[in-house]
């Protein structure tokens, strides 16, 4: 089953919700970065949450999420857009620990709790929107929940989960984003909180074969929601050889001349997808000549 996201309204429009399957997306990130299980869970949860946030945007708008909690994993950087295209990486991908006391991957230990979650939204305006909140728990879902409440003043519940196979590939990944809209009844909020406390972890539901549509039913019960959109999501990087070439041009003629004379070529790697771009000595000479 290919990854996709569902947008819906629940309880007569009082609640906005997204449910998402990201197993293939996170598998692709794991394959490219060779993440170990705990790092995979941290990156996968972050990519899942950021994809749901990106899906709230429009047109060419995009979002960049940075999570720096001071833990051994280092920074997590995720980039997503309104089309469901997401890319991400962790500074230290080979991080793994024993399971925590709840029998789960110890994401909080890898991420750390001494730092911030930052969100930058590029909405095509003169200045980007930036929001920044302290790390709440390092478990990622809680941190995004806190971000929405603190930075965007939207009461929300974010559930994200990743299960990893013994061979380090991704067994199941996905999540949900529930947001309470203005005017929602207090008893409705209590009912949602009760349901969330009773359902299994989101990764387990996906492992059992639940689709985003099934997750809606699990969260709210049949007949209490209306699907308004469905969109594919995937790992997608926006890097290209042309963009790397433009970056080389930005270094200036002297720097390129040094590359030609000393290195006889150049090589650059994209942080997000690990794609390697090589420029021969002749390539660099052509770039050198093209600079005014």
Backbone torsions as a table, in degrees:
resi	resn	phi	psi	omega
1	UNK	NA	124.5	177.9
2	UNK	-72.4	153.2	-178.8
3	UNK	-69.1	143.5	173.6
4	UNK	-159.8	167.8	-176.7
5	UNK	-126.1	141.5	176.5
6	UNK	-114.3	132.9	171.3
7	UNK	-107.0	137.8	-178.5
8	UNK	-149.5	163.5	169.2
9	UNK	-115.7	141.5	-177.9
10	UNK	-125.5	156.3	177.4
11	UNK	50.6	58.7	175.1
12	UNK	57.5	40.1	174.5
13	UNK	81.9	8.8	179.2
14	UNK	-81.5	-16.5	-175.1
15	UNK	-133.3	133.7	173.2
16	UNK	-103.2	135.9	-173.9
17	UNK	-143.8	147.2	169.8
18	UNK	-129.1	141.0	170.1
19	UNK	-126.3	147.2	-169.9
20	UNK	-148.4	144.6	172.3
21	UNK	-111.6	126.0	-176.4
22	UNK	-131.9	22.8	-176.1
23	UNK	-58.8	-48.1	-179.7
24	UNK	-65.4	-41.3	179.6
25	UNK	-57.8	-49.6	-177.1
26	UNK	-71.1	-33.9	174.4
27	UNK	-58.8	-42.3	179.9
28	UNK	-65.0	-41.0	177.3
29	UNK	-63.8	-42.3	179.3
30	UNK	-62.6	-42.4	-178.6
31	UNK	-64.2	-43.9	-177.0
32	UNK	-70.4	-37.9	-174.6
33	UNK	-102.1	-5.7	-179.7
34	UNK	53.2	45.3	179.2
35	UNK	-69.7	145.1	172.1
36	UNK	-84.5	165.4	-168.2
37	UNK	-50.9	-48.5	-177.1
38	UNK	-67.2	-39.5	176.3
39	UNK	-65.1	-38.1	177.7
40	UNK	-60.5	-42.8	-179.4
41	UNK	-65.0	-42.5	179.9
42	UNK	-64.7	-46.8	179.9
43	UNK	-66.9	-44.0	-178.5
44	UNK	-63.2	-42.6	177.3
45	UNK	-62.4	-42.2	-179.1
46	UNK	-65.3	-42.8	179.4
47	UNK	-64.8	-39.3	179.5
48	UNK	-62.9	-47.8	-179.8
49	UNK	-65.3	-42.5	-178.8
50	UNK	-65.8	-34.4	178.3
51	UNK	-64.7	-40.2	177.3
52	UNK	-66.4	-37.3	177.0
53	UNK	-67.1	-42.8	179.1
54	UNK	-61.8	-34.5	-179.0
55	UNK	-66.9	-14.0	176.7
56	UNK	-83.3	-9.1	-178.7
57	UNK	-85.9	-178.9	-178.1
58	UNK	-134.3	155.7	172.6
59	UNK	56.2	-124.2	-178.4
60	UNK	-96.0	10.3	179.2
61	UNK	-62.7	149.9	178.3
62	UNK	-145.9	167.1	-175.7
63	UNK	-136.0	141.9	174.4
64	UNK	-124.2	126.2	179.9
65	UNK	-111.8	130.6	176.3
66	UNK	-123.1	126.1	177.9
67	UNK	-118.7	115.2	179.6
68	UNK	-127.8	97.4	-176.4
69	UNK	-102.7	2.1	178.7
70	UNK	84.1	3.8	-179.9
71	UNK	-85.3	176.1	-175.4
72	UNK	-66.0	-17.8	179.0
73	UNK	-71.4	-19.8	-176.1
74	UNK	76.3	-156.1	-178.2
75	UNK	-77.9	144.2	169.2
76	UNK	-108.3	126.0	179.6
77	UNK	-121.4	125.3	179.7
78	UNK	-131.8	136.3	-178.7
79	UNK	-123.1	130.1	179.7
80	UNK	-143.9	162.0	-179.8
81	UNK	-134.6	-176.8	-176.0
82	UNK	-72.2	-9.7	-177.7
83	UNK	-96.2	4.1	-179.3
84	UNK	80.2	18.5	178.4
85	UNK	-97.0	121.2	-173.0
86	UNK	-132.4	142.9	174.0
87	UNK	-138.2	154.9	-179.5
88	UNK	-168.3	162.4	176.6
89	UNK	-155.8	163.6	173.0
90	UNK	-117.9	149.1	-178.4
91	UNK	-61.7	-43.5	-179.0
92	UNK	-121.0	90.8	-173.6
93	UNK	-72.5	-22.5	-178.4
94	UNK	-94.7	68.5	176.7
95	UNK	-124.7	129.3	177.6
96	UNK	-154.7	146.0	178.6
97	UNK	-133.2	170.4	170.8
98	UNK	-62.6	157.8	178.0
99	UNK	-61.0	150.6	179.3
100	UNK	-77.5	-175.7	-174.6
101	UNK	-66.4	-14.4	177.6
102	UNK	-94.7	3.7	179.9
103	UNK	78.7	20.0	-178.6
104	UNK	-116.1	163.2	175.6
105	UNK	-59.3	134.9	-171.5
106	UNK	-85.8	69.7	-177.0
107	UNK	-63.9	-40.8	-178.4
108	UNK	-59.5	-38.9	179.0
109	UNK	-66.6	-37.7	179.8
110	UNK	-71.0	-42.3	-176.9
111	UNK	-76.5	-42.6	-174.1
112	UNK	88.4	165.1	-177.2
113	UNK	-124.7	10.0	-178.4
114	UNK	-112.0	79.8	-178.0
115	UNK	174.9	-152.9	-171.5
116	UNK	-139.1	153.4	167.2
117	UNK	-106.5	121.8	-178.5
118	UNK	-117.6	141.0	178.6
119	UNK	-127.0	125.9	175.4
120	UNK	-117.7	121.5	178.8
121	UNK	-106.6	120.7	174.8
122	UNK	-95.9	101.5	-175.8
123	UNK	-103.2	17.0	178.7
124	UNK	76.8	13.5	179.4
125	UNK	-95.9	177.6	-178.3
126	UNK	-63.2	-37.6	179.1
127	UNK	-125.2	143.4	177.8
128	UNK	-76.6	152.9	171.4
129	UNK	-83.9	131.6	179.4
130	UNK	-127.8	130.5	174.9
131	UNK	-126.2	144.2	-175.5
132	UNK	-147.0	127.6	179.0
133	UNK	-135.3	155.0	175.5
134	UNK	-64.3	150.2	173.5
135	UNK	-61.7	128.8	-178.1
136	UNK	-84.0	-47.0	-177.4
137	UNK	-142.1	-16.9	-174.3
138	UNK	82.7	-0.8	-179.5
139	UNK	-87.2	0.0	176.3
140	UNK	78.6	-58.6	179.8
141	UNK	-58.5	-47.4	177.6
142	UNK	-61.4	-36.6	-176.9
143	UNK	-68.3	-39.8	176.2
144	UNK	-69.9	-37.4	176.3
145	UNK	-58.6	-44.7	179.2
146	UNK	-65.9	-38.7	178.6
147	UNK	-58.8	-48.9	-178.0
148	UNK	-61.8	-42.2	-178.5
149	UNK	-68.2	-39.9	-173.0
150	UNK	-87.0	-45.7	-172.2
151	UNK	-90.1	-35.2	-177.5
152	UNK	-110.9	0.1	178.0
153	UNK	53.4	41.1	177.4
154	UNK	-119.6	113.5	175.7
155	UNK	-60.8	121.3	-172.0
156	UNK	-140.3	163.4	170.5
157	UNK	-135.0	121.8	179.6
158	UNK	-113.6	122.6	175.8
159	UNK	-118.9	122.1	179.0
160	UNK	-136.9	144.1	-178.6
161	UNK	-154.7	149.8	179.8
162	UNK	-138.3	130.4	171.3
163	UNK	-110.1	136.6	-176.1
164	UNK	-114.0	135.4	176.8
165	UNK	-74.7	162.3	177.3
166	UNK	-57.8	-27.1	179.3
167	UNK	-88.2	11.9	178.7
168	UNK	78.9	-5.2	173.9
169	UNK	-72.6	167.9	-174.7
170	UNK	-94.6	124.8	-178.8
171	UNK	-85.1	-41.2	-178.3
172	UNK	-158.8	139.4	177.6
173	UNK	-153.5	140.1	178.3
174	UNK	174.4	-168.7	-178.9
175	UNK	-179.7	-174.3	175.8
176	UNK	-145.5	154.6	174.1
177	UNK	-133.0	113.9	179.1
178	UNK	-110.8	128.0	-179.9
179	UNK	-129.7	128.4	-179.2
180	UNK	-84.2	124.5	-178.3
181	UNK	-88.2	157.2	-178.7
182	UNK	-54.8	137.9	177.7
183	UNK	91.4	-2.2	-179.9
184	UNK	-65.5	143.6	-177.8
185	UNK	-70.7	143.7	-179.8
186	UNK	-60.2	-40.2	-178.7
187	UNK	-65.4	-27.7	176.8
188	UNK	-67.1	-42.3	178.0
189	UNK	-60.7	-43.1	178.4
190	UNK	-61.4	-40.7	-179.3
191	UNK	-65.3	-41.2	179.1
192	UNK	-66.0	-43.4	178.3
193	UNK	-60.3	-38.6	179.1
194	UNK	-65.4	-44.4	-179.7
195	UNK	-63.8	-40.8	-179.7
196	UNK	-64.5	-33.3	179.9
197	UNK	-72.9	-17.2	-174.3
198	UNK	-100.6	-19.2	-175.5
199	UNK	-84.0	154.1	176.7
200	UNK	-65.5	166.1	175.8
201	UNK	-55.7	145.5	-175.4
202	UNK	-58.7	-37.6	-179.8
203	UNK	-65.5	-34.6	177.9
204	UNK	-67.1	-40.4	179.0
205	UNK	-61.6	-40.7	179.4
206	UNK	-70.4	-38.0	176.0
207	UNK	-60.2	-33.9	178.4
208	UNK	-74.1	-5.4	176.9
209	UNK	101.6	8.5	-179.3
210	UNK	-69.8	135.0	175.7
211	UNK	-89.4	170.2	174.2
212	UNK	-55.2	-35.5	176.4
213	UNK	-65.0	-41.9	178.2
214	UNK	-63.0	-38.3	179.9
215	UNK	-62.3	-37.6	176.5
216	UNK	-59.1	-44.7	-179.8
217	UNK	-64.8	-40.6	178.3
218	UNK	-63.7	-39.9	-177.4
219	UNK	-72.2	-40.6	-169.7
220	UNK	-122.1	-14.9	-175.7
221	UNK	86.9	146.6	-178.9
222	UNK	-58.0	138.9	175.0
223	UNK	87.2	-3.1	-177.4
224	UNK	-105.1	9.2	-178.7
225	UNK	-145.4	161.1	178.2
226	UNK	-135.0	120.4	178.8
227	UNK	-72.1	131.2	-179.3
228	UNK	-115.8	-15.5	178.7
229	UNK	-163.8	154.8	176.4
230	UNK	-141.9	131.6	-177.7
231	UNK	-143.7	144.5	176.0
232	UNK	-72.3	150.8	174.3
233	UNK	-131.6	152.2	-177.6
234	UNK	-164.3	162.6	170.6
235	UNK	-73.6	124.2	-178.3
236	UNK	-150.3	124.7	178.3
237	UNK	-104.6	144.8	-179.1
238	UNK	-97.0	10.4	-179.9
239	UNK	-73.7	160.5	177.5
240	UNK	-161.6	162.6	178.6
241	UNK	-63.7	-34.1	179.4
242	UNK	-63.8	-40.3	179.4
243	UNK	-66.4	-38.7	177.3
244	UNK	-66.1	-39.5	178.0
245	UNK	-61.4	-42.0	177.9
246	UNK	-61.9	-36.5	178.1
247	UNK	-66.7	-38.4	177.2
248	UNK	-63.8	-42.5	178.5
249	UNK	-58.6	-38.5	179.9
250	UNK	-63.8	-20.2	179.3
251	UNK	-71.7	-25.0	179.3
252	UNK	97.6	163.2	-173.2
253	UNK	-64.6	-37.9	-176.5
254	UNK	-64.9	-41.5	180.0
255	UNK	-66.1	-41.5	179.2
256	UNK	-67.0	-38.4	177.2
257	UNK	-60.3	-40.7	178.2
258	UNK	-63.8	-39.5	177.6
259	UNK	-61.9	-40.3	-179.3
260	UNK	-66.3	-47.2	-173.6
261	UNK	-78.3	-34.2	-175.1
262	UNK	-97.6	-40.8	-174.5
263	UNK	-105.5	-18.5	-179.4
264	UNK	57.5	31.1	179.5
265	UNK	156.9	179.9	178.7
266	UNK	-150.2	154.4	179.1
267	UNK	-140.5	135.1	179.4
268	UNK	-135.2	144.6	-179.7
269	UNK	-122.5	138.5	178.1
270	UNK	-81.1	128.3	178.6
271	UNK	-60.3	-37.0	-172.1
272	UNK	-75.1	-38.8	-173.5
273	UNK	-123.2	-4.7	179.0
274	UNK	67.0	13.0	175.4
275	UNK	-66.7	137.1	-178.7
276	UNK	-107.0	130.8	178.8
277	UNK	-114.8	126.1	-177.5
278	UNK	-112.8	138.9	178.0
279	UNK	-123.7	121.2	179.2
280	UNK	-73.9	171.9	177.1
281	UNK	-60.0	-38.6	177.8
282	UNK	-66.0	-38.2	176.7
283	UNK	-59.4	-45.5	-178.3
284	UNK	-66.1	-37.4	178.3
285	UNK	-63.2	-39.4	179.0
286	UNK	-64.8	-42.1	177.6
287	UNK	-63.2	-43.3	179.8
288	UNK	-57.7	-45.6	-178.5
289	UNK	-67.3	-28.1	-175.9
290	UNK	-79.0	-15.9	-179.6
291	UNK	-80.0	130.6	179.0
292	UNK	-67.5	NA	NA
